[in-house]
Amino acid sequence: MNLTEVILEEGKKLHCSEAITLEELAFPFGTYPITKKSPLELDVTNEGDKKLKLEGSISLEAEVPCDRCLDPVAVPLDISFDLELDMKLSDEERHEALDESDYLHGYNLDVDKLVYGEALLAWPARVLCRDDCAGLCKVCGQNLNRKTCDCDRTDLDPRMAKIRDIFSMYKEV
């Protein structure tokens, strides 16, 4: 998206609805397919002195494995942002100022990179298929939401293993 039209006229406002082409969110901690997405609703305002205000919102849904049982979960991401861009700065000056706006190159705005960065900020800390998810058996890997298993899952402190051995000896007698 080219911002030249807005930059040239102080006080100019531009509203647009931009379709994003992202099909997945690939983060260092995993890659998640986007199953639903709305267009990015974006308002760009020239606030004078080559400063732009970006206000936007988008709704996404990504398929993410449950943190306990690994079943796929549809995770909605309702993203809203309010950013300011100083167009007087070069790409190098932005980098030195620790402004991580890699979505801006000259007067061109990469809406996919903008949405990607905002999705990373909105990402949930934990994803569960349900609040009472039982997870996986630590011994056999069975999904305990679907079926139980007969594995001994008691986790004892390794320092207490000798005491456990003593009790098991008396059980046998």
One Martini backbone bead per residue (centre of mass of N, CA, C, O) as a GRO file, in nm:
protein
  173
    1MET     BB    1   0.095   0.037   0.025
    2ASN     BB    2   0.060   0.368  -0.065
    3LEU     BB    3   0.146   0.692   0.117
    4THR     BB    4   0.179   0.952  -0.057
    5GLU     BB    5  -0.101   1.094  -0.044
    6VAL     BB    6  -0.081   1.152   0.271
    7ILE     BB    7   0.202   1.293   0.298
    8LEU     BB    8   0.146   1.558   0.111
    9GLU     BB    9  -0.111   1.614   0.318
   10GLU     BB   10  -0.204   1.790   0.567
   11GLY     BB   11  -0.469   1.616   0.736
   12LYS     BB   12  -0.489   1.366   0.590
   13LYS     BB   13  -0.727   1.105   0.513
   14LEU     BB   14  -0.730   0.735   0.520
   15HIS     BB   15  -0.945   0.477   0.406
   16CYS     BB   16  -0.906   0.114   0.432
   17SER     BB   17  -0.951  -0.213   0.273
   18GLU     BB   18  -0.732  -0.487   0.332
   19ALA     BB   19  -0.607  -0.758   0.200
   20ILE     BB   20  -0.462  -1.048   0.307
   21THR     BB   21  -0.203  -1.311   0.233
   22LEU     BB   22  -0.199  -1.467   0.475
   23GLU     BB   23  -0.186  -1.831   0.568
   24GLU     BB   24   0.035  -1.795   0.800
   25LEU     BB   25   0.198  -1.830   1.124
   26ALA     BB   26   0.551  -1.778   1.153
   27PHE     BB   27   0.719  -1.874   1.428
   28PRO     BB   28   0.970  -1.982   1.633
   29PHE     BB   29   0.735  -2.172   1.792
   30GLY     BB   30   0.566  -2.185   1.513
   31THR     BB   31   0.313  -2.307   1.277
   32TYR     BB   32  -0.001  -2.139   1.173
   33PRO     BB   33  -0.295  -2.163   1.041
   34ILE     BB   34  -0.522  -1.973   0.863
   35THR     BB   35  -0.885  -1.998   0.868
   36LYS     BB   36  -0.947  -1.685   0.926
   37LYS     BB   37  -1.030  -1.363   0.756
   38SER     BB   38  -1.017  -1.026   0.754
   39PRO     BB   39  -1.000  -0.728   0.667
   40LEU     BB   40  -0.809  -0.452   0.683
   41GLU     BB   41  -0.872  -0.181   0.890
   42LEU     BB   42  -0.758   0.149   0.776
   43ASP     BB   43  -0.615   0.444   0.928
   44VAL     BB   44  -0.471   0.739   0.779
   45THR     BB   45  -0.284   1.013   0.935
   46ASN     BB   46  -0.183   1.342   0.891
   47GLU     BB   47  -0.010   1.528   1.159
   48GLY     BB   48   0.239   1.638   1.062
   49ASP     BB   49   0.570   1.646   1.012
   50LYS     BB   50   0.572   1.353   0.888
   51LYS     BB   51   0.326   1.227   1.058
   52LEU     BB   52   0.177   0.911   1.126
   53LYS     BB   53  -0.143   0.757   1.173
   54LEU     BB   54  -0.223   0.421   1.279
   55GLU     BB   55  -0.543   0.260   1.240
   56GLY     BB   56  -0.649  -0.076   1.337
   57SER     BB   57  -0.825  -0.383   1.218
   58ILE     BB   58  -0.847  -0.747   1.289
   59SER     BB   59  -0.959  -1.081   1.202
   60LEU     BB   60  -0.849  -1.394   1.331
   61GLU     BB   61  -0.782  -1.753   1.265
   62ALA     BB   62  -0.611  -2.011   1.438
   63GLU     BB   63  -0.437  -2.319   1.433
   64VAL     BB   64  -0.385  -2.472   1.756
   65PRO     BB   65  -0.230  -2.649   1.981
   66CYS     BB   66  -0.272  -2.790   2.260
   67ASP     BB   67  -0.077  -2.778   2.551
   68ARG     BB   68  -0.172  -3.078   2.650
   69CYS     BB   69  -0.307  -3.267   2.383
   70LEU     BB   70  -0.273  -3.142   2.069
   71ASP     BB   71  -0.528  -3.041   1.983
   72PRO     BB   72  -0.706  -2.858   1.780
   73VAL     BB   73  -0.741  -2.491   1.792
   74ALA     BB   74  -0.951  -2.219   1.765
   75VAL     BB   75  -0.793  -1.897   1.743
   76PRO     BB   76  -0.880  -1.587   1.823
   77LEU     BB   77  -0.779  -1.266   1.661
   78ASP     BB   78  -0.825  -0.947   1.795
   79ILE     BB   79  -0.697  -0.669   1.623
   80SER     BB   80  -0.552  -0.368   1.759
   81PHE     BB   81  -0.420  -0.044   1.649
   82ASP     BB   82  -0.177   0.233   1.744
   83LEU     BB   83   0.029   0.422   1.532
   84GLU     BB   84   0.351   0.586   1.483
   85LEU     BB   85   0.502   0.768   1.207
   86ASP     BB   86   0.828   0.873   1.103
   87MET     BB   87   0.907   0.993   0.779
   88LYS     BB   88   1.199   1.126   0.832
   89LEU     BB   89   1.302   0.855   0.869
   90SER     BB   90   1.506   0.620   0.810
   91ASP     BB   91   1.558   0.290   0.818
   92GLU     BB   92   1.816   0.318   0.993
   93GLU     BB   93   1.701   0.512   1.211
   94ARG     BB   94   1.481   0.320   1.308
   95HIS     BB   95   1.670   0.095   1.398
   96GLU     BB   96   1.834   0.269   1.606
   97ALA     BB   97   1.548   0.344   1.761
   98LEU     BB   98   1.395   0.062   1.788
   99ASP     BB   99   1.213   0.053   1.535
  100GLU     BB  100   1.017  -0.233   1.421
  101SER     BB  101   0.927  -0.119   1.118
  102ASP     BB  102   0.932  -0.355   0.863
  103TYR     BB  103   0.656  -0.246   0.707
  104LEU     BB  104   0.848  -0.002   0.612
  105HIS     BB  105   0.919   0.129   0.270
  106GLY     BB  106   0.931   0.422   0.265
  107TYR     BB  107   0.594   0.464   0.124
  108ASN     BB  108   0.556   0.156   0.196
  109LEU     BB  109   0.302  -0.071   0.304
  110ASP     BB  110   0.311  -0.382   0.476
  111VAL     BB  111   0.036  -0.549   0.581
  112ASP     BB  112   0.143  -0.831   0.653
  113LYS     BB  113   0.368  -0.740   0.852
  114LEU     BB  114   0.187  -0.584   1.039
  115VAL     BB  115   0.002  -0.823   1.121
  116TYR     BB  116   0.220  -1.012   1.222
  117GLY     BB  117   0.324  -0.834   1.457
  118GLU     BB  118   0.044  -0.808   1.600
  119ALA     BB  119  -0.002  -1.114   1.640
  120LEU     BB  120   0.239  -1.161   1.824
  121LEU     BB  121   0.133  -0.967   2.051
  122ALA     BB  122  -0.163  -1.133   2.068
  123TRP     BB  123  -0.059  -1.387   2.167
  124PRO     BB  124  -0.116  -1.646   2.352
  125ALA     BB  125   0.024  -1.807   2.626
  126ARG     BB  126  -0.232  -2.009   2.627
  127VAL     BB  127  -0.363  -2.325   2.491
  128LEU     BB  128  -0.695  -2.460   2.525
  129CYS     BB  129  -0.958  -2.671   2.460
  130ARG     BB  130  -1.002  -2.678   2.779
  131ASP     BB  131  -0.993  -2.624   3.112
  132ASP     BB  132  -1.009  -2.964   3.172
  133CYS     BB  133  -0.764  -3.069   3.048
  134ALA     BB  134  -0.578  -3.379   3.071
  135GLY     BB  135  -0.408  -3.469   2.841
  136LEU     BB  136  -0.119  -3.662   2.852
  137CYS     BB  137   0.038  -3.941   2.893
  138LYS     BB  138   0.363  -3.986   3.017
  139VAL     BB  139   0.394  -4.287   2.917
  140CYS     BB  140   0.195  -4.349   2.638
  141GLY     BB  141   0.023  -4.080   2.509
  142GLN     BB  142  -0.258  -4.066   2.587
  143ASN     BB  143  -0.562  -3.920   2.546
  144LEU     BB  144  -0.745  -3.830   2.838
  145ASN     BB  145  -1.014  -3.724   2.695
  146ARG     BB  146  -1.085  -4.009   2.547
  147LYS     BB  147  -0.888  -4.200   2.731
  148THR     BB  148  -0.790  -4.428   2.951
  149CYS     BB  149  -0.526  -4.558   3.153
  150ASP     BB  150  -0.293  -4.796   3.337
  151CYS     BB  151  -0.083  -4.610   3.418
  152ASP     BB  152   0.186  -4.510   3.615
  153ARG     BB  153   0.175  -4.150   3.721
  154THR     BB  154   0.352  -4.128   3.961
  155ASP     BB  155   0.523  -3.852   4.099
  156LEU     BB  156   0.830  -3.871   4.241
  157ASP     BB  157   1.071  -3.801   4.426
  158PRO     BB  158   1.380  -3.933   4.380
  159ARG     BB  159   1.451  -3.928   4.694
  160MET     BB  160   1.186  -4.133   4.746
  161ALA     BB  161   1.241  -4.418   4.612
  162LYS     BB  162   1.328  -4.595   4.854
  163ILE     BB  163   1.060  -4.584   5.004
  164ARG     BB  164   0.896  -4.717   4.782
  165ASP     BB  165   1.050  -4.983   4.787
  166ILE     BB  166   0.977  -5.061   5.076
  167PHE     BB  167   0.666  -5.070   5.038
  168SER     BB  168   0.671  -5.287   4.808
  169MET     BB  169   0.789  -5.514   4.986
  170TYR     BB  170   0.540  -5.533   5.190
  171LYS     BB  171   0.325  -5.606   4.974
  172GLU     BB  172   0.453  -5.892   4.896
  173VAL     BB  173   0.420  -6.027   5.200
   0.00000   0.00000   0.00000
